[in-house]
Amino acid sequence: MNKPIPQQMRAVSVQQPGKNSVLVWQNQAIPELMSGQLLIQVAACGINRADLMQRQGLYPPPPGDSDILGLEVAGTVVAVADARLEAWLGQQVFGLVNGGGYAEYVVMPEAHAMPVPNGWTMAQAAATAETFLTAYQLLFTEGQAQPGQRVLIHAGASGVGTSAIQLAKAKGLHSAVTVGSADKAEACLKLGAKYAINYRQQQFSDALKQFWPEGINLILDPVAGPYINQDVALLAQDGKIIIYAMMGGRTVPEFELVPLFRKRGQLWCSTLRNRDLAYKGKLTADFINDFAADMASGKVTPVIQQQFAASDVEQAHQLLASNQTIGKLVLTF
């Protein structure tokens, strides 16, 4: 039977969206379950750059999704929409949500739910879905990376970056990263990156041409802007560049297509949030099929810099915006 659920919950509300936005905890109605959904009592939620962008009004949720911040949670299933889902009741799960993670309760499609691995904390589980599924999509669903290939991971110390390094290593890929400090470089090398280039000290394309003169098969780039031309210069024949954010700007200065044509290179733009339920469900299932054993053994695990009490969400956002983090930040309830 479903556990009795209160009518209201505490959730984060964004006041004055924009550069001067403020996060306030307010009472809101418990979200209503729809067919195929689980109601999760949230124990922890991950913090992502998408949350910072949404509060600034730059990344609105897709139509029909919750406008509460938060794209990933871990917690306990306390109610289900359909009788066929009753086996989930009481289970500890983690996964993607369509917004609403910064709250005491959130709905999650059953297809997104993953059991928390034995020995993992709720904070670890909450820090996993968004970045690891993004990295998995970039490397294997879209990137079609194969063992022995070379991959460049920009922003290597980010949540997606630290996830991608581990997944690449587990599948026999050779990875290099770009980072902005010595401590970030050290962290990435410990996770399994072969090379770490501090972009503040040298041009990454010059360094990588020396390390890998044969070129790079796959480049994962959340920076875009001025990085694109250097990315193209580094590509191996038939290589692929996947842009999944635009931290460096929305335009590419003096982009020349000829070098990309000569290498038969591909330039992709990738998102995950606005994918449909079926796509995210298959992505989740494929990820679990490939990496459940590695998560259970500890071979693949999220890098968490700091956990914050849910009431300290503003401080957590300020830290993420500072670009001083390695891995993920998590809110705990």
C-alpha positions as CSV (number, residue, x, y, z in Angstrom):
1,M,0.0,0.0,0.0
2,N,1.1,3.6,-0.6
3,K,2.4,5.4,2.4
4,P,0.3,8.3,3.7
5,I,1.7,11.4,2.0
6,P,1.3,15.0,3.3
7,Q,-0.5,17.5,1.2
8,Q,2.3,20.0,1.1
9,M,6.1,19.9,1.0
10,R,9.0,22.3,1.2
11,A,10.6,23.2,-2.2
12,V,12.9,25.9,-3.6
13,S,11.3,28.8,-5.4
14,V,13.3,31.1,-7.6
15,Q,12.4,34.7,-6.8
16,Q,13.2,37.5,-9.4
17,P,14.7,35.2,-12.1
18,G,17.8,36.8,-13.6
19,K,21.2,38.0,-12.4
20,N,19.7,39.0,-9.1
21,S,17.6,35.9,-8.5
22,V,17.1,34.7,-4.9
23,L,16.3,31.1,-3.8
24,V,13.6,30.8,-1.2
25,W,12.2,27.6,0.5
26,Q,8.4,27.7,0.4
27,N,5.5,25.4,0.9
28,Q,4.1,23.9,-2.3
29,A,1.7,21.2,-3.2
30,I,3.0,17.6,-3.4
31,P,3.3,16.8,-7.1
32,E,0.6,14.6,-8.5
33,L,1.5,11.2,-9.9
34,M,0.7,10.3,-13.5
35,S,0.7,6.9,-15.0
36,G,4.2,5.2,-15.0
37,Q,5.6,7.5,-12.2
38,L,7.0,7.0,-8.8
39,L,6.8,9.5,-5.9
40,I,10.2,9.9,-4.3
41,Q,10.8,11.2,-0.8
42,V,14.1,13.0,-1.5
43,A,17.1,12.3,0.6
44,A,19.6,14.2,-1.6
45,C,19.8,16.0,-4.9
46,G,22.6,16.9,-7.2
47,I,23.5,20.4,-8.2
48,N,24.2,21.2,-11.9
49,R,25.1,24.2,-14.0
50,A,21.7,23.8,-15.6
51,D,20.3,24.9,-12.3
52,L,22.4,28.1,-12.3
53,M,21.3,28.9,-15.9
54,Q,17.6,28.2,-15.1
55,R,17.6,30.6,-12.1
56,Q,19.0,33.3,-14.4
57,G,16.2,32.7,-16.9
58,L,18.6,31.3,-19.6
59,Y,17.4,27.6,-19.5
60,P,13.7,27.3,-18.9
61,P,12.2,23.8,-18.4
62,P,10.6,22.1,-21.3
63,P,6.8,22.6,-21.5
64,G,5.0,20.5,-19.0
65,D,8.0,19.9,-16.7
66,S,8.3,21.2,-13.2
67,D,9.7,24.7,-12.8
68,I,11.4,23.8,-9.5
69,L,15.2,23.4,-9.9
70,G,16.9,20.1,-9.8
71,L,17.4,17.4,-12.4
72,E,18.6,14.4,-10.3
73,V,17.7,12.9,-6.9
74,A,18.2,10.0,-4.7
75,G,15.5,8.9,-2.2
76,T,12.9,6.4,-1.2
77,V,9.8,5.4,-3.2
78,V,6.8,6.2,-1.1
79,A,4.0,6.0,-3.6
80,V,3.4,4.7,-7.1
81,A,0.8,5.6,-9.8
82,D,0.0,2.1,-11.0
83,A,-0.5,-1.2,-9.3
84,R,2.1,-2.8,-11.5
85,L,4.7,-0.5,-9.9
86,E,4.1,-1.6,-6.3
87,A,7.4,-3.6,-6.2
88,W,9.2,-0.2,-6.2
89,L,7.6,0.9,-2.9
90,G,10.2,1.3,-0.1
91,Q,13.1,0.9,-2.5
92,Q,16.0,3.4,-2.5
93,V,16.5,4.7,-6.0
94,F,18.2,7.5,-7.9
95,G,17.8,8.9,-11.3
96,L,16.8,11.8,-13.6
97,V,13.7,13.8,-12.9
98,N,12.0,16.3,-15.2
99,G,12.7,19.2,-12.8
100,G,11.6,19.4,-9.2
101,G,14.6,17.9,-7.5
102,Y,15.1,20.8,-5.0
103,A,12.1,19.6,-2.9
104,E,11.1,17.1,-0.2
105,Y,9.1,15.1,-2.8
106,V,9.5,14.6,-6.5
107,V,8.0,12.4,-9.2
108,M,10.3,10.2,-11.3
109,P,9.3,8.1,-14.3
110,E,9.8,4.5,-13.6
111,A,12.1,4.2,-16.6
112,H,14.5,6.6,-15.0
113,A,14.8,4.9,-11.6
114,M,17.9,3.0,-10.7
115,P,18.5,1.1,-7.5
116,V,21.1,2.7,-5.2
117,P,24.2,0.4,-5.4
118,N,25.0,-1.5,-2.2
119,G,27.3,0.4,0.0
120,W,26.6,3.8,-1.6
121,T,25.3,6.8,0.3
122,M,22.3,8.7,-0.8
123,A,24.7,11.6,-1.6
124,Q,26.7,9.5,-3.9
125,A,23.6,8.3,-5.7
126,A,22.2,11.8,-6.0
127,A,25.5,13.0,-7.6
128,T,25.4,10.3,-10.4
129,A,22.5,10.4,-12.8
130,E,22.9,13.8,-14.6
131,T,26.6,13.8,-15.1
132,F,27.2,10.1,-15.7
133,L,24.3,9.7,-18.1
134,T,25.4,12.9,-19.9
135,A,29.0,11.5,-20.2
136,Y,27.6,8.1,-21.3
137,Q,25.5,9.7,-24.0
138,L,28.5,11.8,-25.2
139,L,31.0,9.0,-25.3
140,F,29.0,6.0,-26.4
141,T,25.5,6.9,-27.6
142,E,26.5,9.8,-29.8
143,G,30.3,9.5,-29.8
144,Q,30.3,5.8,-30.6
145,A,33.8,5.6,-28.9
146,Q,35.7,2.4,-29.2
147,P,38.4,0.8,-27.1
148,G,41.8,2.2,-27.9
149,Q,40.5,5.5,-29.2
150,R,41.7,8.9,-28.0
151,V,39.2,11.4,-26.4
152,L,39.7,14.9,-25.2
153,I,37.5,16.0,-22.3
154,H,37.3,19.8,-21.8
155,A,36.5,21.0,-18.3
156,G,37.9,17.7,-17.0
157,A,37.4,18.4,-13.4
158,S,33.6,19.2,-13.8
159,G,30.9,16.8,-12.9
160,V,30.6,15.6,-16.5
161,G,34.3,15.6,-16.9
162,T,35.2,13.5,-13.9
163,S,32.4,11.1,-14.9
164,A,33.6,10.9,-18.5
165,I,37.2,10.2,-17.4
166,Q,36.1,7.1,-15.4
167,L,33.8,5.8,-18.1
168,A,36.5,6.2,-20.7
169,K,39.0,4.4,-18.6
170,A,36.6,1.5,-17.8
171,K,36.0,1.0,-21.6
172,G,39.7,1.2,-22.6
173,L,39.8,4.7,-24.1
174,H,42.7,7.0,-23.7
175,S,41.7,10.4,-22.3
176,A,43.2,13.8,-22.1
177,V,41.6,16.8,-20.3
178,T,41.8,20.5,-20.1
179,V,41.6,22.2,-16.7
180,G,42.3,25.6,-15.1
181,S,44.5,24.7,-12.1
182,A,47.1,22.3,-10.8
183,D,44.9,20.7,-8.3
184,K,42.3,20.0,-11.0
185,A,44.9,18.5,-13.2
186,E,46.1,16.2,-10.4
187,A,42.5,15.1,-9.6
188,C,41.9,14.2,-13.3
189,L,45.2,12.2,-13.6
190,K,44.3,10.2,-10.5
191,L,40.9,9.3,-12.0
192,G,42.7,7.9,-15.1
193,A,43.3,10.7,-17.6
194,K,46.6,10.2,-19.5
195,Y,47.3,13.9,-20.0
196,A,46.0,17.1,-18.2
197,I,46.7,20.5,-19.8
198,N,46.3,23.7,-17.8
199,Y,44.7,26.0,-20.4
200,R,45.9,29.0,-18.3
201,Q,49.5,28.1,-18.9
202,Q,49.6,26.8,-22.5
203,Q,47.4,26.5,-25.6
204,F,45.9,23.1,-25.3
205,S,46.0,22.4,-29.0
206,D,49.8,22.9,-29.1
207,A,50.3,20.6,-26.2
208,L,48.1,17.8,-27.5
209,K,49.6,17.9,-31.0
210,Q,52.9,16.9,-29.3
211,F,51.3,14.2,-27.2
212,W,49.0,12.8,-29.9
213,P,50.3,13.8,-33.3
214,E,48.0,11.2,-34.9
215,G,45.0,13.3,-33.8
216,I,42.0,12.8,-31.5
217,N,39.0,10.7,-32.3
218,L,36.4,12.4,-30.1
219,I,36.3,15.8,-28.4
220,L,33.7,16.6,-25.6
221,D,33.4,20.3,-25.4
222,P,31.2,22.3,-23.0
223,V,33.1,25.6,-23.8
224,A,32.5,26.1,-27.5
225,G,33.2,29.7,-28.6
226,P,37.0,30.1,-29.2
227,Y,37.7,26.4,-28.5
228,I,36.1,25.2,-31.8
229,N,38.9,26.1,-34.1
230,Q,41.5,24.5,-31.8
231,D,39.2,21.4,-31.6
232,V,39.1,21.1,-35.4
233,A,42.9,21.4,-35.6
234,L,43.2,18.4,-33.2
235,L,40.8,16.0,-34.9
236,A,41.9,12.8,-36.4
237,Q,40.5,11.7,-39.7
238,D,36.8,11.0,-39.3
239,G,36.9,12.5,-35.8
240,K,33.9,14.0,-34.0
241,I,33.4,17.1,-31.8
242,I,30.4,17.1,-29.5
243,I,29.3,20.5,-28.1
244,Y,27.1,20.1,-25.0
245,A,27.3,23.6,-23.5
246,M,28.4,27.1,-24.4
247,M,30.4,28.3,-21.4
248,G,32.8,30.2,-23.7
249,G,30.2,31.9,-25.8
250,R,27.5,31.3,-28.4
251,T,29.4,32.3,-31.5
252,V,32.6,30.9,-33.1
253,P,35.1,33.6,-34.2
254,E,36.2,33.3,-37.9
255,F,35.3,29.6,-38.1
256,E,36.7,28.0,-41.3
257,L,35.0,24.9,-42.6
258,V,37.7,23.6,-44.9
259,P,39.8,21.9,-42.2
260,L,36.7,20.1,-40.9
261,F,35.9,18.9,-44.5
262,R,39.5,17.7,-45.0
263,K,39.3,15.5,-42.0
264,R,35.7,14.4,-42.7
265,G,35.1,15.7,-39.2
266,Q,31.7,15.9,-37.5
267,L,30.4,18.7,-35.3
268,W,27.5,17.7,-33.1
269,C,25.4,19.7,-30.7
270,S,24.0,17.6,-27.8
271,T,21.4,18.0,-25.1
272,L,19.8,15.6,-22.6
273,R,17.2,17.6,-20.7
274,N,14.8,18.0,-23.6
275,R,15.0,14.4,-24.7
276,D,11.8,12.4,-24.5
277,L,10.9,9.8,-21.9
278,A,11.7,6.8,-24.1
279,Y,15.1,8.1,-25.0
280,K,16.1,8.8,-21.4
281,G,14.7,5.5,-20.3
282,K,16.8,3.6,-22.9
283,L,19.8,5.7,-22.0
284,T,19.3,4.8,-18.3
285,A,18.9,1.1,-19.1
286,D,22.0,1.0,-21.4
287,F,24.1,2.8,-18.8
288,I,23.0,0.3,-16.1
289,N,23.6,-2.6,-18.4
290,D,27.2,-1.4,-19.1
291,F,28.3,0.0,-15.7
292,A,26.2,-1.5,-12.9
293,A,29.0,-3.9,-12.0
294,D,31.6,-1.1,-12.1
295,M,29.4,1.1,-9.8
296,A,28.9,-1.8,-7.3
297,S,32.6,-2.5,-7.2
298,G,33.5,1.1,-6.7
299,K,35.4,1.3,-10.0
300,V,33.0,4.0,-11.2
301,T,31.8,6.4,-8.6
302,P,30.9,10.1,-8.4
303,V,33.5,12.7,-7.3
304,I,31.8,14.8,-4.6
305,Q,33.6,17.9,-3.4
306,Q,31.1,19.0,-0.8
307,Q,27.7,18.2,0.6
308,F,25.4,21.0,1.8
309,A,22.3,21.0,4.0
310,A,19.3,21.8,1.8
311,S,18.9,25.1,3.7
312,D,22.3,26.2,2.4
313,V,21.4,25.9,-1.3
314,E,22.4,29.5,-2.0
315,Q,25.9,28.9,-0.7
316,A,26.1,25.8,-2.8
317,H,25.2,27.7,-6.0
318,Q,27.8,30.4,-5.2
319,L,30.5,27.8,-4.9
320,L,29.5,26.1,-8.2
321,A,29.5,29.5,-10.0
322,S,33.0,30.2,-8.7
323,N,34.5,27.5,-10.9
324,Q,36.6,26.3,-8.0
325,T,34.9,22.9,-7.7
326,I,36.2,19.4,-8.6
327,G,33.3,17.0,-9.3
328,K,29.9,17.5,-7.8
329,L,28.0,19.4,-5.1
330,V,25.1,17.8,-3.4
331,L,22.2,19.0,-1.2
332,T,21.0,16.6,1.6
333,F,17.6,16.6,3.3
